[in-house]
Amino acid sequence: MPLQAQVKSVLSGDTLVLCAVGNPAQERTLSLAFVSAPRIRREGDEPFAFESRDFLRRLVVGKVVQFQVYYKIPTGVNREYGTVILQNREQLPDLLVAEGWAKLRDDAGRKDESEAGSQLLEKLQALEARAKADEKGVWGKKGGNVETSYEMPDAKAFLEEWKGKSIDTIVEKVLSGDRLIVRLMPTPTRHVQTMLLIAGIRAPSTKRTNPDGAEQAAEAFGPEAHQFVDSRLMQRTVAVTLLGISPGGQLVGSVKHPMGSIAEFVLKAGLARCTDHHSTMLGSEMGTLRQAEKHAKDNKLGLFRGHVAQRATGGEAEVTVSRVWSGDTFSLRYRTGDEKRVNLSSVRQPKPSDPKQSPFGDEAKEFMRKRFIGKHVKVTTDGKRPPSDGFPEREMVTLKQGNNNAALMLVENGYGSVIRHRMDDPDRSPIYDELLAAEEAAQKDSKGMWAAKPPAAKSYVDHSESLEKAKRQMTLLSRQKKVPAVVDFVKSGSRFTILIPRENAKITFVLGGIRAPRSARNENEKSEPFGQEAHDYANRRCLQRDVEIDVEDNDKVGGFIGTLYVNRENFAKLLLEEGLASVHAYSAEKTGNANELFAAEQRAKDARKGMWHDYDPAQDAGDGVDGVDNSHATNGTSNDDSSGSIQPRKIDYRDVVITHVDSETGHLKLQQIGSGTSALQSLMDSFRKFHINKANAQPLPGAPKAGDIVAAQFSADGEWYRARIRRNDRDAKQADVLYIDYGNSETLPWQRLRPLTQAEFSTARVKPQAIDAVLSLVQLPGNQDYVRDFVEFVMDAAQGGARQLIANVDAQDPGTGQLSVTLLESVEAAGKGESVNREVVREGLGMVPKKLKAWERGLTKELEGLRAAQKEAMEGRRGMWEYGDLTED
């Protein structure tokens, strides 16, 4: 009676390995009765041996068949001989003999003398005679020779020849869940049998015997992983793509059967883990494998049956980079004002202990400083590093600015290496595989610390060491304006350590014209009132920032006195506006910025900020400010009433167009319609014709300097406009430019700049037309998302600059000339109480300030309308009020 079994493998064209259905471990070997096929042998195959076996392999491997034993030969293995019936009712060995892939044995008639055996033998003899006549299979006169190599003397050469190419392959044996013996078939007549590691996974080992004879037990789930792969791949035809070589010299490749990558299925079943060592070989495919592993973890399968999901560490937060400590360590300031020191996940700066890497530590820090200091970034916590060796617990984070990942930038440019995590370590970067690929590319291109030569050592000369050295350097610096520099350290609110890279100079810099309260230098000292606040403010705004300095004098101990510009703003003025410094009258007059500084101080007094929180205008009027007449504060030109008395609103209508709205500050850039814009139109027509002429295509004579007026080619339309250089990057050969007639700015390469020396285009002939302005009585929200909505709303109201509006100038800053305006669609709209200001507040894109200046308190009618609009926005939960009242404590 026939028995049922599943064909596990085929040893040759006449021998099968069968296993019980449902119990793969129960095996038996069956040879086909009365026939023999060519043998596959390590020392050399018999002719047609591979073709004979392959015919039978394709026919039966993995299939459930019926078999019947006809006879046994009692040799050492007690081999059984019989027939096999396929699912389509065809019978073996009949089919093999008919196709010419097996021959009748010479002693076939003596093996089984039963009637059934005699009938089968007669049938086989007839089939063999027909196959001989047709020259089928082994009876053919051509082919049958396949060269099979069982040794691979040069695996690297073989890999170079076939890397990345799909090779037809037969899995000859499954050693474990991630190791196979495979027959690679690059050509029909050239085969290579070797070990292959499945790329991307590490499966637990199976039971094995060591060279010393000791038996090593299987790891947990090792047998299950072996059985999983064996049942799916044993003697199956697969596609192998070679990717690399392991440290032990074995080939590594991806294995795909018709259903897909075996690695993915093993991982999904929880019978293997992802291995980082193959990440760079697999590239983007590694992400698919990690998702498969995650599926097993989430469902607690196999190796992950006791897996505990990593506790969520919080979502994405918007922060500001307040300090760069090294290439991989930052201090972040949150919206609450708290600061936290963090490390980038999965990357490490150049190792200080490695003589080849350590010279690149400063370069790595500077690389990250230039790109991230002071920038608004998004941070996600990936894990925590426990305290060790005296270091506190540190969060491991991912920092992103737009689409730029900080860790990836560091590694891509060769200024960082990737940490090799344990396989079960979840505290890693979400783009860990990309980091590994970036590191490999940086090493290949010899970038950064992977270069053959170390960088030139950068050393700064401290010119504030002595008064003599300071005076010598003072002679050089005083001749230059807006010298590019970097704030290396903040000593107090008005005292800094400054680096000047192009001069290789380090100096102590003191703000001229003001006096900031002193902060404590150690725990035993006590700060002056608001001294620590001034120090903290200077740290937030200046530390590690790119700045510009004007040097005017030396102090008695080698410090350099002058003006420091942060983002093109006088930092002394900013301190004064925050009420964290007072004007020093004598030195203010020497700086030439006295009016600006006095006006800034007066604004702080009016707002009762900082050290002026208990300011009494009456006392100030009697005593003067620091012994100086108060007329200095206004210079007789301001609409602001410094005495604090309420003035009625003045009508000063001007026809304007809005040419630009700053996306960060919300400041407007206006052009006042009149003779100026007419002259500008005429100038631009001539300007355009001038630059179309190729004879005028003259490049800049040298590197531009901050403050230079040049012709710049706007990237959006390719036209040329007048512009002022705000900042220059000599390394990248590009400059930040401000278009002085329109107010927008961008960064351009030097080749898109031209000298502007023609008198007819000069600012003396036609002054810059862009006027800085803000909306009166409107305070913008702190959230940049709402500021962007504000910008979009105002530009829509202005129809992108195509619509002419009316601006009533309510006030003008005496120091900067900035206008405070109420924007109207028409004069009639003013009578109806309608204005762009009011619409901004009604949409929840601005609010009425709580503390009002004197001139603002005089706008009683407009204040009443704005407060009603604000109430409407709050009740409707519009814009900045969508989550409730922001002004509530």
C-alpha positions in Angstrom: 0.0 0.0 0.0 1.5 3.4 -1.0 2.7 5.7 1.8 2.6 9.6 1.8 5.6 11.9 2.3 7.0 15.2 1.4 10.2 15.5 -0.7 12.8 17.4 1.2 15.7 17.1 -1.2 17.1 15.2 -4.1 20.6 13.7 -3.8 20.9 12.6 -7.4 18.7 11.8 -10.4 17.6 8.5 -8.8 17.6 9.2 -5.0 15.2 11.4 -2.9 15.1 12.4 0.8 11.6 12.1 2.1 10.2 13.5 5.4 6.9 12.8 7.1 4.2 15.3 6.4 4.0 17.6 9.4 7.2 16.2 11.0 10.2 17.4 9.0 12.6 15.8 11.4 11.5 12.2 10.5 13.4 11.5 7.3 14.0 8.4 5.1 16.0 8.0 1.9 14.4 6.3 -1.1 16.2 5.3 -4.3 14.1 4.7 -7.4 13.8 1.0 -8.3 15.7 -0.7 -11.1 17.4 2.6 -12.3 20.6 4.5 -11.7 21.5 8.2 -12.6 24.9 9.9 -13.0 26.5 10.9 -9.7 27.4 14.4 -8.5 30.8 14.0 -6.9 33.2 16.5 -5.3 36.1 15.1 -7.3 34.2 15.6 -10.5 30.6 15.0 -11.7 29.7 12.3 -14.1 28.4 13.5 -17.4 24.8 14.8 -17.2 24.8 14.4 -13.4 23.7 17.9 -12.6 21.0 17.9 -15.4 19.6 14.6 -14.2 19.4 15.7 -10.6 18.0 19.1 -11.6 15.2 17.6 -13.6 14.1 15.5 -10.6 14.6 18.4 -8.2 12.4 20.8 -10.1 9.8 18.0 -10.4 9.4 16.9 -6.8 11.2 19.1 -4.1 8.7 20.5 -1.6 5.8 18.4 -3.1 3.7 15.8 -1.2 4.0 12.5 -3.1 3.0 8.8 -2.6 5.7 6.1 -2.6 5.9 2.3 -2.4 9.0 0.3 -1.5 9.7 -2.6 -3.8 12.9 -4.0 -2.2 15.7 -3.3 0.1 19.4 -3.9 -0.1 20.8 -4.7 3.4 24.0 -2.6 3.2 25.3 -0.3 5.9 22.6 2.3 5.2 19.8 -0.3 4.6 18.6 1.6 1.5 15.1 1.2 0.2 14.1 1.1 -3.5 10.7 1.8 -4.9 8.5 4.0 -7.0 7.0 7.5 -6.5 3.6 8.7 -7.7 3.3 12.5 -8.2 0.3 14.6 -7.6 -0.6 14.5 -11.3 -0.5 10.7 -11.1 2.7 10.4 -13.1 5.2 7.8 -11.8 8.8 7.7 -11.1 11.2 6.2 -12.3 9.0 5.9 -15.5 9.2 9.6 -16.2 12.9 9.8 -15.6 13.7 6.9 -17.9 11.4 8.2 -20.6 13.2 11.6 -20.6 16.6 9.9 -20.6 17.7 11.1 -17.2 18.1 7.6 -15.7 19.3 4.2 -17.0 18.2 0.7 -16.1 20.6 -1.1 -13.8 22.5 -4.1 -15.3 21.2 -6.3 -12.5 17.7 -4.8 -12.6 16.1 -8.2 -13.3 17.6 -9.8 -10.2 16.4 -7.1 -7.7 12.7 -8.0 -7.5 11.2 -11.1 -9.0 7.6 -10.3 -8.1 5.0 -10.0 -10.8 4.5 -6.2 -10.3 8.3 -5.8 -10.4 8.5 -7.8 -13.7 5.8 -5.7 -15.3 7.5 -2.4 -14.2 10.8 -3.7 -15.5 9.4 -4.5 -18.9 7.8 -1.0 -19.1 11.1 0.7 -18.2 13.0 -1.3 -20.8 10.6 -0.1 -23.5 10.8 3.5 -22.3 14.7 3.3 -22.2 14.8 2.0 -25.8 12.6 4.9 -27.0 14.8 7.5 -25.1 18.0 6.0 -26.7 16.5 6.2 -30.1 15.5 9.8 -29.5 18.9 10.6 -27.9 17.3 12.1 -24.9 19.0 13.1 -21.7 22.1 11.0 -20.9 21.8 9.3 -24.3 22.5 12.7 -26.0 25.8 13.2 -27.8 26.4 16.8 -26.8 26.5 18.7 -23.4 26.4 17.2 -20.0 29.6 18.8 -18.7 29.2 21.3 -15.9 32.3 22.6 -14.1 31.6 22.9 -10.4 34.1 24.5 -8.0 33.9 23.6 -4.3 36.7 26.0 -3.3 36.8 29.7 -3.8 40.4 30.8 -3.7 39.7 34.5 -4.3 36.3 35.5 -2.9 37.1 39.2 -3.4 37.8 38.8 -7.1 34.5 36.8 -7.5 32.6 39.5 -5.6 34.1 42.3 -7.7 32.9 40.4 -10.9 29.4 39.7 -9.7 28.6 42.3 -7.0 25.1 43.7 -7.4 24.1 41.2 -10.1 21.4 38.7 -9.6 22.7 35.1 -9.8 20.5 32.0 -10.2 21.2 29.8 -7.2 20.3 26.5 -5.7 20.3 26.2 -1.9 22.2 22.9 -1.3 22.1 23.0 2.5 20.7 25.2 5.3 23.3 25.4 8.1 21.3 27.8 10.3 18.7 30.6 10.0 21.2 32.9 8.4 23.9 30.6 6.8 23.5 28.5 3.7 25.5 26.3 1.4 24.6 27.4 -2.1 25.3 26.5 -5.7 25.9 29.8 -7.5 25.2 29.4 -11.2 26.7 32.5 -13.0 26.7 30.6 -16.3 25.0 27.3 -17.4 28.3 25.4 -17.4 30.2 27.2 -14.5 28.9 26.6 -11.0 30.4 27.5 -7.6 29.4 25.9 -4.4 30.2 27.9 -1.3 28.8 29.3 2.0 26.6 32.4 1.9 25.5 34.6 4.8 22.1 36.1 4.4 22.5 39.9 4.4 20.9 42.0 7.2 20.1 39.3 9.8 21.7 37.4 12.6 19.9 34.2 13.6 20.5 32.1 16.7 23.0 29.3 16.1 22.0 25.6 15.9 23.6 22.7 17.8 27.1 22.0 16.5 30.3 20.1 17.3 33.5 22.2 17.8 36.8 21.2 16.2 38.0 19.9 19.6 35.0 17.4 19.6 33.0 19.3 22.3 29.4 19.7 21.6 27.9 23.2 21.7 24.2 23.5 22.4 21.9 25.5 20.2 20.9 29.0 21.1 17.2 29.7 21.9 15.1 29.5 18.8 18.1 28.3 16.8 16.4 25.0 15.7 13.2 26.9 14.9 15.1 29.4 12.7 16.9 26.6 10.9 13.6 24.7 10.3 11.9 27.9 9.1 14.5 28.5 6.4 15.1 24.9 5.6 11.4 24.2 4.8 11.3 27.2 2.5 14.7 27.2 0.8 16.2 23.7 0.8 17.1 22.9 -2.8 14.9 25.7 -4.1 15.9 27.9 -6.9 16.5 31.4 -5.6 18.0 34.7 -6.8 21.2 35.7 -4.9 22.6 39.2 -5.1 26.2 39.4 -3.7 26.8 42.5 -1.6 30.0 42.0 0.3 32.4 39.8 2.3 32.3 39.2 6.0 35.4 39.6 8.2 35.7 35.8 8.2 35.9 35.8 4.4 32.3 34.5 3.6 30.2 36.0 0.9 27.3 38.1 2.1 24.2 38.5 -0.1 20.5 38.9 -0.3 18.4 35.8 -1.0 15.1 36.1 -2.7 12.6 33.3 -3.7 9.5 34.0 -5.6 7.7 35.2 -2.5 10.3 37.8 -1.6 13.4 38.2 0.6 13.9 35.3 3.1 15.5 37.7 5.5 12.3 39.7 5.8 10.2 36.6 6.5 12.6 35.3 9.1 12.6 38.7 10.9 8.8 38.9 10.8 8.6 35.5 12.5 10.9 36.8 15.3 13.6 34.2 14.5 16.4 36.6 13.8 17.6 40.1 14.6 18.8 42.8 12.3 22.6 43.1 12.1 24.1 46.6 11.7 27.2 45.2 10.0 25.4 44.7 6.8 23.5 48.0 6.8 25.8 49.8 4.3 25.7 46.8 2.0 21.9 46.8 1.9 21.3 50.6 1.7 17.6 51.5 1.7 16.6 47.8 1.9 17.7 47.8 5.5 14.7 50.0 6.4 12.4 47.2 5.2 14.2 44.7 7.4 14.0 46.9 10.4 10.2 47.2 9.9 10.0 43.5 9.7 11.9 43.2 13.0 9.6 45.8 14.5 6.6 43.7 13.5 8.0 40.8 15.5 8.8 43.0 18.5 5.3 44.6 18.5 3.7 41.1 18.4 6.3 39.6 20.8 7.2 36.7 18.4 10.1 34.3 18.8 13.2 36.0 20.1 11.1 38.9 21.2 8.5 37.0 23.3 9.5 39.0 26.4 10.1 42.3 24.6 9.0 45.4 26.4 8.2 48.3 24.0 10.4 51.3 24.6 8.6 54.0 26.6 7.8 57.0 24.5 10.2 59.8 25.3 8.0 62.6 24.1 7.2 64.1 20.7 8.9 66.7 18.6 9.7 70.0 20.2 10.8 73.4 18.8 14.0 74.7 20.5 16.8 77.1 19.9 20.5 76.0 19.8 22.0 78.1 22.5 25.5 76.6 22.5 27.7 74.2 20.6 30.0 72.4 22.9 31.5 70.0 20.4 30.6 68.4 17.1 28.0 66.1 18.8 27.0 68.0 22.0 24.7 71.0 22.1 22.8 73.1 24.6 19.2 73.7 23.7 16.8 76.4 25.0 13.2 75.5 25.2 10.2 77.9 25.0 9.9 77.7 28.7 13.4 79.2 29.0 14.9 76.0 30.4 18.2 74.9 28.9 19.3 71.3 28.5 22.6 69.8 27.3 22.1 66.9 24.9 24.1 64.6 22.5 23.3 63.7 19.0 22.1 60.1 18.7 24.4 57.4 17.4 27.3 59.7 16.4 30.5 60.7 18.0 32.7 63.7 17.3 36.4 63.1 16.4 37.9 61.1 19.3 40.2 63.3 21.4 42.2 60.2 22.3 42.8 59.2 18.6 45.9 61.1 17.2 44.4 60.8 13.7 41.0 62.2 14.6 41.7 64.6 17.4 43.1 67.4 15.1 39.6 67.6 13.5 37.7 68.2 16.8 37.8 72.0 16.5 36.8 71.8 12.8 33.8 69.7 13.7 32.7 72.1 16.4 33.1 75.1 14.1 31.2 73.2 11.3 28.2 72.7 13.5 28.4 76.2 15.1 28.2 77.9 11.7 25.1 75.9 10.8 23.1 75.6 14.0 24.0 78.3 16.7 21.0 80.5 17.4 18.9 78.5 14.9 15.4 77.3 15.6 15.4 73.5 15.3 13.2 70.6 16.0 14.3 68.0 18.6 13.2 64.5 19.2 14.5 62.4 22.1 15.7 59.0 21.0 16.9 57.7 24.4 19.1 58.5 27.4 22.7 57.8 28.3 22.9 56.7 31.9 25.3 58.5 34.2 28.8 57.2 34.2 32.4 58.2 35.1 31.2 61.3 36.9 29.1 62.5 34.0 25.3 63.1 34.5 22.6 61.4 32.6 22.4 62.8 29.0 19.6 62.7 26.5 20.4 61.4 23.0 18.4 63.4 20.4 17.8 63.9 16.8 18.1 67.6 15.7 16.5 68.8 12.4 16.5 72.2 10.8 14.1 72.0 8.0 15.1 68.8 6.1 18.7 68.9 7.4 19.5 66.3 10.1 22.4 67.5 12.2 23.9 64.1 12.8 23.8 63.2 9.2 25.5 66.5 8.2 28.3 65.8 10.7 28.9 62.3 9.4 28.5 63.2 5.7 31.2 65.8 6.0 33.7 63.5 7.8 33.4 65.3 11.1 31.9 62.4 13.0 31.8 58.6 13.2 28.8 56.3 13.9 28.6 54.5 17.2 28.2 50.7 16.9 25.3 49.8 19.1 24.5 46.5 20.6 21.9 44.6 18.5 19.4 44.9 21.3 20.1 48.6 22.0 16.9 50.6 21.1 18.4 54.0 22.0 19.7 54.8 18.6 19.0 57.3 15.8 15.9 56.6 13.6 18.2 57.1 10.5 20.9 54.8 11.8 21.3 53.0 8.5 21.6 56.3 6.6 24.4 57.3 9.1 26.3 54.1 8.4 26.0 54.7 4.7 27.1 58.3 5.0 30.1 57.3 7.1 31.2 54.8 4.5 30.8 57.4 1.7 32.9 60.0 3.7 35.6 57.4 4.3 35.7 56.6 0.6 35.9 60.2 -0.4 38.5 61.0 2.3 36.4 63.8 3.8 37.2 65.5 7.1 38.9 63.2 9.7 39.1 60.4 7.1 41.6 62.5 5.0 45.2 61.4 4.8 46.5 64.7 6.2 45.5 66.5 9.3 44.2 70.1 9.0 46.5 73.1 9.6 46.4 74.0 13.3 44.4 77.1 14.1 45.8 79.2 16.9 44.6 82.7 18.0 46.9 85.3 19.4 45.5 87.0 22.6 46.0 90.7 22.0 44.4 91.6 25.3 47.2 90.0 27.3 48.8 93.3 27.7 48.0 96.9 27.0 51.0 97.2 24.7 49.8 94.3 22.5 46.3 95.7 22.5 47.4 99.1 21.3 49.3 97.6 18.4 46.3 95.6 17.3 44.1 98.6 17.9 45.9 100.5 15.2 45.0 97.8 12.7 41.4 97.2 13.8 40.4 100.9 14.1 40.9 101.4 10.4 38.3 98.7 9.5 34.5 98.9 9.8 32.2 96.0 10.6 35.0 93.5 11.2 33.6 89.9 11.1 34.1 88.1 14.4 32.8 85.4 16.6 31.7 85.7 20.3 33.7 83.0 22.0 32.7 83.7 25.6 30.4 86.1 27.4 32.1 87.6 30.6 29.2 89.8 31.5 26.4 91.7 29.9 28.8 94.1 28.2 32.1 92.3 28.2 33.1 89.5 25.7 35.9 87.4 24.5 35.9 87.8 20.7 37.7 85.8 18.0 38.6 87.4 14.7 39.3 84.5 12.4 40.8 86.4 9.4 43.3 88.1 11.8 43.9 85.0 14.0 43.2 87.3 16.8 41.5 87.0 20.2 40.5 90.1 22.1 38.5 91.2 25.1 35.7 93.4 23.8 33.8 96.0 25.8 30.6 97.7 24.6 31.0 101.4 24.3 28.5 104.0 25.4 26.7 102.0 28.1 27.2 100.5 31.5 25.7 97.1 32.3 25.3 95.9 35.9 28.0 93.5 37.0 27.2 89.8 37.4 28.8 87.5 39.9 32.0 85.8 38.8 31.7 82.9 41.3 29.4 81.6 44.0 31.0 83.8 46.7 30.2 87.0 44.8 26.9 88.8 44.6 25.6 90.3 41.4 24.5 93.8 41.1 20.7 94.2 40.5 19.8 92.9 37.0 23.5 91.9 36.5 22.7 88.2 36.0 19.8 89.0 33.8 22.0 91.1 31.6 24.6 88.4 31.5 22.0 85.8 30.6 20.5 88.0 27.9 24.0 88.5 26.4 24.6 84.7 26.5 21.3 84.1 24.7 21.8 86.6 22.0 25.6 86.6 21.4 27.4 83.5 22.6 29.1 81.8 19.6 27.2 84.0 17.2 28.8 85.5 14.1 29.0 89.3 14.8 30.6 92.4 13.4 32.6 94.9 15.5 33.7 98.5 15.2 36.7 99.2 17.5 37.1 102.7 18.8 39.5 102.7 21.7 41.4 100.6 24.3 40.6 100.5 28.0 43.4 100.5 30.7 43.8 96.7 30.9 44.0 95.8 27.2 40.3 95.6 26.4 38.9 96.9 23.1 36.0 99.4 23.4 33.5 99.6 20.5 30.2 98.6 18.9 29.1 95.0 18.5 26.5 94.2 15.9 24.4 91.0 16.2 22.2 90.4 13.1 23.2 93.9 12.0 21.7 95.4 15.2 23.7 97.4 17.8 23.8 95.0 20.8 24.3 97.9 23.2 20.9 99.3 21.9 19.3 95.9 22.5 20.5 95.8 26.1 19.2 99.3 26.7 15.8 98.5 25.2 15.5 95.5 27.6 16.3 97.7 30.6 19.5 95.8 31.3 22.0 98.6 30.9 22.1 102.4 31.2 23.7 105.0 28.9 27.2 106.2 29.9 26.8 109.7 28.5 30.5 110.6 27.9 31.4 107.4 26.1 28.1 107.4 24.2 29.0 110.7 22.7 32.4 109.3 21.6 30.7 106.4 19.8 28.6 108.6 17.6 25.5 106.6 18.5 24.4 108.8 21.4 21.0 109.6 20.0 20.2 105.9 19.2 21.4 104.8 22.7 19.5 107.5 24.6 16.3 106.7 22.6 16.7 103.0 23.4 17.1 103.7 27.1 14.0 106.0 27.0 11.9 103.2 25.5 12.9 100.9 28.3 12.0 103.5 30.8 8.6 104.1 29.2 7.9 100.3 29.3 9.2 100.0 32.9 11.6 97.2 31.8 14.4 95.7 33.8 16.3 98.1 36.0 13.6 100.8 35.2 10.7 98.7 36.6 10.1 101.5 39.2 11.0 104.4 36.9 9.4 107.8 37.9 9.2 110.2 34.9 8.8 113.2 37.3 12.0 112.5 39.1 13.8 112.0 35.8 12.5 115.3 34.5 13.9 117.1 37.4 17.2 115.4 37.7 18.0 114.5 34.1 19.4 111.2 32.9 22.9 110.6 34.2 23.3 114.4 34.4 22.5 115.0 30.8 19.6 117.1 29.5 16.7 114.9 28.3 16.7 116.6 24.9 19.4 114.1 23.9 16.9 111.3 24.1 14.6 112.6 21.3 16.8 115.0 19.4 13.6 117.0 18.7 12.4 114.6 15.9 10.4 111.9 17.6 6.6 111.7 17.7 7.1 109.8 21.0 6.2 111.9 24.0 9.0 111.1 26.4 7.3 113.1 29.1 4.6 110.5 29.3 1.7 112.9 28.5 -1.0 111.7 26.1 -1.0 113.4 22.7 -3.9 113.4 20.3 -3.5 111.4 17.1 -1.9 113.2 14.2 -3.1 112.6 10.7 -0.1 111.9 8.3 -1.5 110.0 5.3 1.0 108.6 2.7 0.4 106.5 -0.4 2.5 103.3 -0.1 3.0 99.8 -1.5 4.2 96.9 0.6 7.2 95.4 -1.1 8.2 92.8 1.5 7.3 91.4 5.0 10.0 89.8 7.0 9.0 86.2 7.8 10.7 86.2 11.2 10.1 89.7 12.7 6.9 90.7 10.8 8.5 94.1 9.9 7.1 95.7 6.7 9.1 97.2 3.9 7.2 100.1 2.3 7.8 102.2 -0.8 6.2 105.7 -0.5 4.5 106.6 -3.8 5.8 109.9 -5.2 8.9 111.4 -6.7 11.1 108.8 -5.1 9.3 105.8 -6.7 9.1 107.7 -10.0 12.8 108.3 -9.9 13.3 104.6 -9.0 11.3 103.4 -12.0 13.4 105.6 -14.3 16.6 104.3 -12.6 15.5 100.7 -12.9 14.8 101.1 -16.6 18.3 102.5 -17.1 19.8 99.9 -14.7 18.3 97.0 -16.6 19.6 98.3 -20.0 23.0 98.9 -18.5 23.3 95.3 -17.3 21.9 93.7 -20.4 25.0 95.1 -22.2 27.7 92.4 -22.0 30.4 95.0 -22.0 29.2 96.0 -18.5 29.4 92.5 -17.1 32.4 93.3 -14.8 32.9 91.1 -11.7 33.7 92.6 -8.3 37.4 93.7 -8.1 37.8 91.6 -4.9 35.9 90.1 -2.0 33.0 92.3 -1.0 32.8 93.9 2.4 29.8 94.4 4.7 28.2 97.7 4.0 29.2 97.9 0.3 26.6 98.9 -2.2 26.6 96.6 -5.2 24.5 95.5 -8.1 23.0 92.1 -7.4 21.2 89.6 -9.7 17.9 88.6 -8.0 17.6 84.8 -8.1 13.8 84.8 -8.7 13.7 86.8 -11.9 17.4 87.2 -13.0 17.1 91.0 -13.0 19.7 93.3 -11.5 18.9 95.5 -8.5 20.7 97.8 -6.0 21.8 95.9 -2.9 23.9 96.3 0.3 26.2 93.6 1.5 25.1 92.5 5.0 27.6 89.6 5.6 30.3 88.0 3.5 31.4 84.3 3.6 34.9 84.2 2.2 35.1 80.4 2.4 31.9 79.8 0.4 32.5 82.9 -1.8 29.0 84.1 -1.2 27.4 87.1 0.5 24.1 88.0 2.2 22.6 91.0 0.4 19.7 93.3 1.2 17.9 94.8 -1.8 17.8 98.4 -0.6 14.8 99.5 -2.7 12.5 96.6 -1.9 13.7 95.3 1.6 14.0 91.6 0.8 17.3 89.7 1.2 19.0 86.5 0.1 22.4 84.8 -0.2 24.2 85.1 -3.5 27.5 83.8 -4.9 30.0 86.5 -5.7 29.7 85.9 -9.5 26.1 87.3 -9.3 27.4 90.6 -7.9 28.8 93.5 -9.8 30.3 96.8 -8.6 28.0 99.8 -8.4 30.3 102.7 -9.1 28.1 104.5 -11.7 27.0 107.9 -10.4 23.6 107.8 -12.0 22.7 104.6 -10.0 24.2 105.8 -6.7 22.2 106.2 -3.4 23.2 109.9 -3.6 21.2 110.3 -6.8 18.2 108.1 -5.7 18.1 107.2 -2.0 17.1 103.7 -1.0 13.3 103.4 -1.3 12.5 100.6 1.1 11.3 102.0 4.4 11.1 99.9 7.6 7.7 99.9 9.3 5.6 98.1 11.8 1.8 98.0 12.4 0.8 100.5 15.1 -0.7 99.0 18.3 -0.2 95.4 17.0 2.1 93.0 18.9 2.9 89.8 16.9 2.6 86.3 18.5 5.8 84.5 19.7 4.9 81.4 17.7 6.6 81.5 14.3 3.7 79.6 12.7 1.4 82.5 13.5 4.0 85.0 12.3 4.1 83.2 9.0 0.3 83.4 8.8 0.6 87.1 9.5 3.0 87.6 6.7 0.8 85.7 4.3 -2.3 87.8 5.4 -0.6 91.1 4.9 0.8 90.2 1.5 -2.6 89.1 0.5 -4.1 92.4 1.6 -1.3 94.1 -0.4 -1.9 91.7 -3.4 1.7 90.8 -3.4 2.8 94.4 -3.6 0.6 95.2 -6.6 -2.0 97.1 -4.5 -1.6 100.7 -3.4 -2.5 101.4 0.2 -2.7 104.4 2.5 -0.5 104.5 5.6 -1.1 106.9 8.4 2.3 107.4 10.1 1.5 107.4 13.8 5.1 107.6 15.1 8.8 107.4 14.0 11.6 105.9 15.9 14.2 108.7 16.4 17.1 106.2 16.4 16.3 103.8 13.5 13.8 105.8 11.5 11.3 102.9 11.7 7.7 104.0 11.1 4.7 102.9 13.1 1.8 102.9 10.7 -1.9 102.2 10.4 -2.6 100.7 7.0 -5.9 101.7 5.2 -7.5 100.7 2.0 -8.8 104.3 1.6 -9.3 107.5 3.6 -13.0 106.7 3.9 -12.1 103.4 5.5 -10.4 105.3 8.3 -13.7 107.0 9.1 -15.4 103.7 9.3 -12.8 102.3 11.7 -11.5 99.8 9.1 -7.8 99.1 8.8 -5.4 96.3 8.0 -4.2 96.6 11.6 -7.7 95.8 12.9 -8.2 92.9 10.4 -4.9 91.4 11.6 -6.1 91.4 15.2 -9.5 90.2 14.2 -8.0 87.1 12.6 -5.9 86.3 15.7 -2.6 87.1 14.0 -1.7 89.9 16.4 -2.7 91.4 19.8 -3.0 94.7 21.5 0.1 95.3 23.7 -0.6 95.5 27.4 2.0 98.2 28.0 1.5 101.2 25.8 3.9 104.1 25.0 2.7 107.6 25.4 1.9 108.2 21.7 0.0 104.8 21.6 -2.2 105.9 24.5 -3.3 108.8 22.4 -4.8 106.6 19.8 -8.0 106.1 21.9 -10.4 105.4 19.0 -8.1 103.0 17.3 -7.4 101.2 20.6 -11.1 100.8 21.3 -11.6 99.2 17.8 -8.6 96.9 18.1 -9.6 95.7 21.5 -13.1 94.9 20.2 -11.5 93.0 17.3 -9.2 91.1 19.7 -12.2 90.1 21.8 -13.9 88.8 18.7 -10.8 86.8 17.8 -10.6 85.3 21.3 -14.2 84.3 21.3 -13.9 82.7 17.9 -10.6 80.9 18.9 -8.9 82.3 15.8 -5.2 82.2 15.1 -3.1 82.6 18.3 -6.2 82.3 20.5 -7.1 78.8 19.2 -6.0 77.2 22.5 -7.4 79.9 24.7 -6.3 83.2 26.3 -2.5 83.5 26.0 -2.4 86.4 28.4 -3.8 84.4 31.4 -1.4 83.5 34.1 
